[in-house]
Amino acid sequence: MCYAPEQNQMKEEVARYRQYLQEQAKLESEREKEFDAAVTAELEKQWRGRLEQWKKEREARRKLMQEVMETRKQQIEELSTS
């Protein structure tokens, strides 16, 4: 029975270590959530940038087509009046 204090001490150390592991797991989980949130925010930012770029390109194509149609219309009118 002379081992009882040592066993109690060992149990306490095991309990403290388990508590430490739980805290570390919780911290790791929080870090992962923060990382995921940061990645999501960056992806959304990039996606918004792409959408804006596509919108600009679409508008540029529309304007170019409008200019082509106006030029073609003028050419046809010039040919018909000649």
Secondary structure, DSSP 8 states (H G I E B T S, - for coil): -TTHHHHHHHHHHHHHHHHHHHHHHHHHHHHHHHHHHHHHHHHHHHHHHHHHHHHHHHHHHHHHHHHHHHHHHHHHHHHHH-
